[in-house]
Amino acid sequence: MGGLKKAIVIIGIVLSVFPFVFLALLSIAQDWRFPFLLPSYYQSARWAGIFTESNDLLKSLALSFAIAIMVAAFSTIAGFMISRTISLNVKRKLLLFACYFPLALSPVIYSLLINHYFILLNLSGTITGVIIAQLLIAVPFSILLLSSFWSGYIRSLEDIAATLGSNFSQSFFKVLLPVARPQLLVCFFQTFLISWFEFGLTTIIGVGKVQTLTLKVFEYIGEANMYYAALSSCIIILPPALFLWVNKKFVFSNLN
Amino acid sequence: MLLTVENINKRFYAETVLQNVGLVLEQHRTLSILGKSGCGKTTLLKIIAGLVFQDSGNIFLNGININSLPPNLRRIVYMSQEPLLFPHLDVFENIAYGLRIRKEGPAAIETKVDQLVGKLGLQEHKRKMPHQLSGGQKQRVNFGRSLIINPPLLLLDEPFSNLDTQTRREMQQLFKEIAGEFKITSIFVTHDIKEALLMCDSIGYMKEGQLTIYDNKNSFISDSNTGVQQEIAFWQSL
């Protein structure tokens, strides 16, 4: 039984790690053809090329990071405030149900539906437009994620704080925000990932002018340039992995 | 008179929760209100604290009508059944909360909190987080957090109901001592007859949203509605 358990764990680890190892190998492979198990030659020039002026992968990385940070920060704050307002509303079930609609649609279909208005507002093909479009998905997601925070217990904590003399802003900053910190961090991270890997909305609203890293990956795949697709995939994984590690190491460990 | 409550009415949709409730409370006195669950005790306390608004009626604190005053300006502290300590703050910071939001100086906060921590027997637990405390210790911290701002009126909503018998007895004793020392004016709500009698200077009974205040303990005991007679009969039959 112990051996089987160990084998399942090892298989699980191999299956989890394999795609990352494969991508890393592909990104440095010079020539890798069937039936060879490993590449025939390796090269570092592709990675070094990222830092050359002609390569715009770093620009895409910076752009993706900036968009994702803005989307995550705004949607987390907005989600926190809106979910609180909804929790106090008598029609909260209906309002929460409405939040599922943007998430239920395919991003491509959704962006086609809203694209007309983005063109009218001159937001099509702009970074602002892409951020707003992504927020249309990220904010409802945050509301749904954070709505469970506003329980009777939290309401009671607010009441206690009020009778002890706190006004709304004191209750908000000294009680609600610190108590909600773990949920807010999870929400920030999740919405960061939504934005980071977003493709459909960014493609249609950005009309190819807003070149995020995810779009770059698909561009390389479209060109059948597997080595550069692997390279950009490696880069795309790095910030979320770093984020996850920072969260685990410095943020969540302090909450225990 | 410190507190005067006049003809308070409250309905939640079709249900009448409070019906013409009135009471008066003198300074440094404790009024116990006995009543079964769902009779409207908590709603009455929350209305006095400003956490729920009455449909009609008036509340006067020191002769001033406080109907439209928000809870943070009433200075009436509501203590719920659960201690509800702030989970992100340790014992010291929980007790200091009311002083911090009033922007008192660090030295004054340190002195006041330390004194109260000593009185409540919490010296060893000063830097513990709420989840590291027992039910009785949490309720002591809850007392400390409420008392430190010296509120004119304390509203206690079955504060000991979740404690075991021994701890409950200790807490009742502690409350009596503290109430005397700090000259607390309070309304103590409970569904326990003994506790109601033990804690009070005056006593009332609430049933289906209607409150009866008794002139003295004897008239409360002799009223067949309060359940005291049935309790006495039970113990005598053993």
Chai-1 contact restraints between the chains, C-beta under 6 A:
chainA,res_idxA,chainB,res_idxB,connection_type,confidence,min_distance_angstrom,max_distance_angstrom,comment,restraint_id
A,S156,B,L84,contact,1.0,0.0,6.0,A-B,restraint_1
A,L157,B,L84,contact,1.0,0.0,6.0,A-B,restraint_2
A,D159,B,L51,contact,1.0,0.0,6.0,A-B,restraint_3
A,I160,B,L84,contact,1.0,0.0,6.0,A-B,restraint_4
A,A162,B,P71,contact,1.0,0.0,6.0,A-B,restraint_5
A,A162,B,N72,contact,1.0,0.0,6.0,A-B,restraint_6
A,T163,B,A49,contact,1.0,0.0,6.0,A-B,restraint_7
A,T163,B,P71,contact,1.0,0.0,6.0,A-B,restraint_8
A,T163,B,V77,contact,1.0,0.0,6.0,A-B,restraint_9
A,T163,B,Y78,contact,1.0,0.0,6.0,A-B,restraint_10
A,L164,B,G98,contact,1.0,0.0,6.0,A-B,restraint_11
A,G165,B,N72,contact,1.0,0.0,6.0,A-B,restraint_12
A,G165,B,G98,contact,1.0,0.0,6.0,A-B,restraint_13
A,G165,B,I101,contact,1.0,0.0,6.0,A-B,restraint_14
A,S166,B,N72,contact,1.0,0.0,6.0,A-B,restraint_15
A,S166,B,I101,contact,1.0,0.0,6.0,A-B,restraint_16
A,N167,B,N72,contact,1.0,0.0,6.0,A-B,restraint_17
A,Q170,B,I101,contact,1.0,0.0,6.0,A-B,restraint_18
A,V175,B,F86,contact,1.0,0.0,6.0,A-B,restraint_19
A,P178,B,H88,contact,1.0,0.0,6.0,A-B,restraint_20
A,V179,B,H88,contact,1.0,0.0,6.0,A-B,restraint_21
